[in-house]
Amino acid sequence: MMNTRRPTSALEDHRIPVHAKLAAAWTSFMFLYIYVDYFHLYKPGTVDGIQAGVVYEFSISPTLLTGMLASVAIPALMVTLSMTLHSRANRITNLIVAALYIPYSLFNAAGESWDWAFFYGLSIGIEVLLLAFILRSAWTWPRVRSGAEAAGPAADDRQHEQATA
């Protein structure tokens, strides 16, 4: 009996839509964002500060908690918005939000001691890399080609033949 299988060495690679890339990146960003905050609770003195009514240097208040909720809600909403907005609005929204979150992420290291530099450097570094990926993906969003350009060189030849006939 003859074996009809052909050996293959290359893996099939499908083009992933930009919408899906952005949603995946925002999802990764959210997991990291939430876990960094969670692991921060293990830092000595953090829970004592919370029990005393202070987060970082700020008194715990409805305004502070609303701001903190908004800072988590925006990237969480970006997961859905990246999959549902039309391309133009999606591109603009991702460029603006990711660009604003880079300095916001960097701010999280403000006032921290060098003892915690690796923790904050790693977490913020990965956050910034994900945001840079979002910016690059949105900035380089493929454009739809129009008319003869979309049909390729053969369409150009046909149009030229029709014009000279």
C-alpha positions as CSV (number, residue, x, y, z in Angstrom):
1,M,0.0,0.0,0.0
2,M,1.3,3.4,-0.9
3,N,1.6,6.2,1.6
4,T,0.1,9.4,0.3
5,R,1.1,11.6,3.1
6,R,3.6,14.3,2.3
7,P,6.0,15.4,5.0
8,T,5.6,19.0,5.9
9,S,7.9,21.2,7.8
10,A,6.1,24.6,7.7
11,L,3.3,25.4,10.0
12,E,0.2,27.0,8.6
13,D,-0.1,30.6,9.6
14,H,-3.3,32.6,9.3
15,R,-3.5,36.3,9.1
16,I,-5.0,37.5,12.4
17,P,-7.4,40.5,12.1
18,V,-6.2,43.7,13.7
19,H,-9.4,43.8,15.8
20,A,-8.4,40.4,17.4
21,K,-4.8,41.4,17.9
22,L,-5.8,44.6,19.7
23,A,-8.4,42.7,21.9
24,A,-5.8,40.1,22.8
25,A,-3.2,42.7,23.7
26,W,-5.7,44.6,25.9
27,T,-6.7,41.3,27.5
28,S,-3.1,40.5,28.3
29,F,-2.6,44.1,29.6
30,M,-5.6,43.7,31.9
31,F,-4.4,40.4,33.4
32,L,-1.0,41.9,34.1
33,Y,-2.5,45.1,35.4
34,I,-4.8,43.3,37.8
35,Y,-2.1,40.9,39.0
36,V,0.5,43.6,39.6
37,D,-2.1,45.4,41.9
38,Y,-2.9,42.0,43.6
39,F,0.8,41.2,44.2
40,H,1.4,44.7,45.4
41,L,-0.8,43.8,48.4
42,Y,2.0,41.4,49.6
43,K,4.4,44.3,49.9
44,P,5.1,44.9,53.6
45,G,3.0,47.8,55.0
46,T,0.5,47.9,52.1
47,V,-2.4,46.2,53.9
48,D,-1.7,48.2,57.1
49,G,-1.9,51.4,55.0
50,I,-5.2,50.2,53.5
51,Q,-6.6,49.4,57.0
52,A,-5.5,52.8,58.1
53,G,-7.4,54.3,55.2
54,V,-4.5,55.2,52.9
55,V,-3.4,54.0,49.5
56,Y,0.0,55.2,48.5
57,E,-0.2,58.8,49.9
58,F,-3.9,59.2,49.2
59,S,-6.7,58.9,51.7
60,I,-9.2,56.3,50.7
61,S,-12.4,58.1,49.5
62,P,-15.2,57.5,47.1
63,T,-13.4,59.9,44.6
64,L,-10.1,57.9,44.9
65,L,-11.9,54.5,44.4
66,T,-13.9,55.9,41.5
67,G,-10.7,57.0,39.9
68,M,-9.1,53.7,40.5
69,L,-12.1,51.9,39.0
70,A,-12.0,54.1,35.9
71,S,-8.3,53.3,35.5
72,V,-9.1,49.6,35.3
73,A,-12.4,50.0,33.5
74,I,-10.9,51.9,30.5
75,P,-8.5,49.1,29.4
76,A,-11.2,46.5,30.2
77,L,-13.6,48.3,27.9
78,M,-10.9,48.4,25.2
79,V,-11.1,44.6,24.9
80,T,-14.7,44.9,23.8
81,L,-14.2,48.2,21.8
82,S,-11.3,46.7,19.9
83,M,-13.6,43.9,18.7
84,T,-16.7,46.0,18.0
85,L,-15.7,49.5,16.8
86,H,-15.4,50.1,13.1
87,S,-11.8,50.2,11.9
88,R,-11.3,54.0,11.7
89,A,-12.8,54.7,15.2
90,N,-11.1,51.6,16.5
91,R,-7.7,52.8,15.2
92,I,-8.1,56.3,16.7
93,T,-9.4,55.0,20.0
94,N,-6.6,52.5,20.4
95,L,-3.9,55.1,19.5
96,I,-5.2,57.6,22.0
97,V,-5.9,55.3,24.9
98,A,-2.6,53.3,24.6
99,A,-0.6,56.6,24.3
100,L,-2.2,57.9,27.5
101,Y,-1.6,54.7,29.4
102,I,2.1,54.6,28.8
103,P,2.8,57.6,31.1
104,Y,0.1,56.4,33.5
105,S,1.9,53.0,33.7
106,L,5.3,54.7,34.3
107,F,3.7,56.8,37.1
108,N,3.1,53.6,39.1
109,A,6.8,53.4,39.9
110,A,6.9,57.0,41.3
111,G,8.2,57.1,44.8
112,E,9.1,53.4,45.0
113,S,12.4,52.3,46.6
114,W,15.2,50.7,44.6
115,D,14.4,47.5,46.6
116,W,11.3,47.1,44.4
117,A,12.9,48.2,41.1
118,F,12.9,44.7,39.6
119,F,9.2,44.1,40.4
120,Y,8.1,47.5,39.0
121,G,10.6,47.4,36.2
122,L,9.4,44.0,35.0
123,S,5.7,44.8,35.4
124,I,5.8,48.2,33.9
125,G,8.2,47.1,31.2
126,I,5.8,44.4,30.1
127,E,2.8,46.8,30.3
128,V,4.7,49.4,28.1
129,L,5.7,46.7,25.6
130,L,2.0,45.6,25.3
131,L,0.9,49.2,24.9
132,A,3.7,49.7,22.2
133,F,2.3,46.6,20.4
134,I,-1.2,48.1,20.5
135,L,0.2,51.4,19.2
136,R,2.1,49.7,16.4
137,S,-0.9,47.5,15.5
138,A,-3.3,50.4,15.3
139,W,-0.8,52.7,13.5
140,T,0.0,50.1,10.8
141,W,-3.6,49.1,10.3
142,P,-3.8,47.8,6.7
143,R,-5.6,50.0,4.3
144,V,-8.2,48.9,1.8
145,R,-7.0,49.4,-1.7
146,S,-9.5,50.9,-4.2
147,G,-10.4,50.2,-7.7
148,A,-7.7,48.9,-10.1
149,E,-5.2,48.9,-7.2
150,A,-7.3,46.3,-5.3
151,A,-7.7,44.1,-8.4
152,G,-3.9,44.0,-9.0
153,P,-1.8,44.4,-12.1
154,A,-4.1,42.4,-14.3
155,A,-6.9,44.9,-13.8
156,D,-4.5,47.7,-14.8
157,D,-3.7,45.8,-18.0
158,R,-7.4,45.3,-18.8
159,Q,-8.1,49.0,-18.2
160,H,-5.2,50.0,-20.5
161,E,-6.4,47.5,-23.2
162,Q,-9.9,49.0,-23.0
163,A,-8.7,52.5,-23.2
164,T,-6.5,51.8,-26.3
165,A,-9.1,49.7,-28.1
